[in-house]
Amino acid sequence: MLIDAHSHIDMFDNDALPAALAEIEQHQIFTLSVSIDVAAYERAKQIVTSSPLIVPLFGIHPWEAHRFAGDLGSLAPLLPESPMLGEIGLDFLLVKDKSLYPKQFEVFDYFLETAVTQQKIVNIHGLGAETAVLERLEQFRPPTPIVHWYSGPLNLMDRYLGVGTYFTFGVELLYSEKIEQILAAIPPDRLLTETDNPGANKHFAQQPGTPALIQQVTNKMARCRQLSAAELDAQLNQNFTLLVASSPALSQKWAEIQSRESTESK
């Protein structure tokens, strides 16, 4: 089973969406669809009714945090139904206006507090804010954080691992020696894969990504780790199984999909 632990199914437009859903089904890609705001989450929930392989998750992206800070209570009804919280976090690199940073912290802290209360995994963005994100994780201690597309300093890695962090690797691994170095520094039991579709691929190939990109990512990861495709697949599936063990809703969904795949392969 291929695993895309960070994607945005809602960002595929109506023309591209049918092909994306077909690729997910064809290649059997278990997909966590994170959200950047309420509207994105609501669209994702509508889309996934046609695909059992996609799980919609609710979060407020740091780029959108300023729109919701000060009215966080309005988000409360959506939090219990989301089996994982994300995409949440901080961004000090692409958000240039420092006056917005306190609003990012307000929203991030609210989601971390909720994750602790509801015992939910969090899916985190931390571009240019790796130290600040880490300090928040050490303070709040949410269950099993996932840090998506980490590109920060290697000297923070032990502390991130110390709070139980998993790391997702995506399309930048296909182009960047720095990302290969980060991959080499992470224990095998903390690795996951992602695409950050459809937007991430535009930074490197000038065209939107599609779900099948996850195969290129896993192939490159296998080469970097000097593993066969089957060995890496087994490791990633084991990692994901252990990750979602703390989330009854996700764990049940994952078990159902694995059982379906096993039945269909016979």
N, C-alpha and C positions, 0 to 999 in steps of 0.2 A: 504494500500500500504506500503510495506516494503521499507526502504530507506537506501542505502549504500552510505554515503556521502564521502567516501574515499577508493578507490580501484584502482588496477593496472591491468586492463584487458589485457594489452599488455604483462604482465609477465607470463601469462599462456602459456605454450608451445603448440605446435600444437597437441600433443596427449591429453592434458588436456582441451584444449579450448572448444571443442564441448560439453563436459559435463558441463563445467562452464556456457556456454551460455544457455544450456537446463535448468539448475537450476534457472538462472535469470528469464527465461520465466515461468517456472513452478510455482515459488513462487512469481512472479510479484515483482521483486526487482528493484526499480528505482536506477540506479547506476551512480555515478559520477566517471569517470575513470581519475585520475590524471596522469601526466607524469613526468618522471625524466629528460628527455632530448628530443631533436628533434626526434630522431629515435623512441623513445617510443610513442610519440604523433602520428607520422605518422602511426605506426602499429595499434595503437588504432583506428584511423580514418578508417582504412581498415576493422577492425574487426566489428565496430559498424554498418556497412551497413546492417548487418544481424540481428540487434537487436535494435528496437526503444526504449528500456528501458535503454540504456547506452548512456551517454553523454561524449565525449572525451574532456579533458581539457589540455591546454598547460602550462607547467611550467618547470623550471630548478631546480632540487633538489640541496640542498646545497652540497651534496656529489659530484655533477657533476659541480658545479659552476666554478671551476678553469679551466675547458675546454672551457668556453664561455666568461669569463671575458676578456675584452679587444677587443671583437668583438661583442658587444651586438647589434649593428645595423643589424647584419645578422638575428636576431630573430624577427625584427620588422614586417615582412610580416605575421608571424603566430599569432601575438597577437590579431588583430581585430576579427579574426574568432572564437576565443575561448571565450565562454560565461562566463567563470570564469577562473581565473589564478591560477595554482597550479600543482604540489606541489612546493612551494617555501619556503624559510626561511633560518634558520641558524642551524648549528649543531656543538656544542663545546664539545660534549661528545664522539661521535664515530669518529669524525675527530680529530685526535691527533696532526697533524701538524699545529701549530699555524700560520705558514707563509701563510697558505691557507685562514685564516679568512678574510683578507681584500678583497679577491676575492669573498667570500661569501657575504660580505656586498655590494660589487659593484653590483652583480647580483640581490640580494634581493632588494636593493634600486631602481634598474631599473624597476623591476616588480611592486613595490609599486607606483612609479611615474606613470607608465602606468595604474595601477588600478585606480588611482585618475583621470587621464586624460580621460580614457575610462569608468569610473564609473563601475568598475567590482569588484565583490566579489573575495577575495583571500583565498586560501586553504593552510594553513601554517604548516610547520614542525619547531619545535623549541627545539629539544632535547639538554638539557644542556645549552641552550641559552635563557631561558625563559625571563630573564630580558632584554636582548638586543633586543629580538623580540618585547617585549612590548614597549620599548622606541621608536623603529622604528614605531610601530603602532600609538603611541601617536604623533609622529612627522609628519607622512605622512597623517594619518587619511583616509585610504582607506575605501570604503564602506563595511560594514558588514564582518569583517574577520571571517573565520572558523579556529580554532586552532585544529589540529588533534592530538589525542592521548596525551593530556596534562598529564604530570607526574611531574610537577614542584611544587614550593612552593605554599601553600595555601594563603600566605599573599600577593600574587600578584593578587588574584582573583578579588577584587573590581576594580582594575585599568583595568584589561582585560575587565570586564563587562562594564566599563565606556566608552570604545571605541567600544562597540556594538558586542563583540565577541560571537560567538556560539562555542560550544565544541562538538567534536565527541568522542564517547566512543566505544571501540572495544573489541577485544578478551582478552586483559589484565584484563578487568573487571571480567572475569570468574575466575581469579586466584588471584587477588591482593586486599588486604584490603585497601591499600593506594589509589588505583583507586576508590574504593567504597567511601572513605572519600572525594575525590575530587568531585565525582558525587553528594554527599550529599550537597556540598557547592554551587552548581550551580542552579540558578532559573530554574523552569520547562520550561520556554519559551526560554531558550538558549541551549536546549539539542538536539543533533543529534546522529545518530548511524553510525558505519562504520565497515569494516572488515580489511582494509589494505591488502586485498588478493593479491596474494597468500602467500606472505612472512611472514606476522606477526605471523601466527599460528605456524610456525616452532619454534619460540622461546619458546613455551609453550607445544606443543603437538608433536614436531618433525616430522610434516608432513605439506604439504602445505594446506592452507585454501581454502575453496570453498564458493561460494556465500551463500549457505544455512546456514552458520555460523551466518549470521545476525539474524536468529531466536533465536539462543542461546543467543546472545548479548541482544536482546530486551527482552527476557524472564527474564534474570538476572537483567536488568535495571528495569523492572516492579516490581520484588520482592524487589529490593533495595529501590525503591520509594514508595512501598506499594500501587501499582496501579494494576488494572486488565489489562490484555493484551489489551483489547479494549480501555481502558482509555489511556494507554500509546500510542497506535497506533494513537488515535485521537490527542494527544498532539504533537507527532512527525510530523504528517502530517500538523498540523496547523503551527508548527514552520518552517517547510520547505517552506510552502506556503508564509509565511511572509518573510522569508529569500530571496527567489527568486523574490519577488515582484519588487525589484529594477533592475532586469535583464530581459528585455523583451524577449530575446531568451530563457532563462531558464524557465521563467514564462509560456510562451506559450507551451513549450515542456511538462512541468509538468501538465498543464491544459489538454493537449491532452491525456496524459497517464491516468490521472484520469478519463477523460471522457470515454476512451476506457475500463477501468476496470469496470466502472459503467455500461456500455452497456453490457459487457460480463457477468456480474453477474446477469443480469435480466433473 
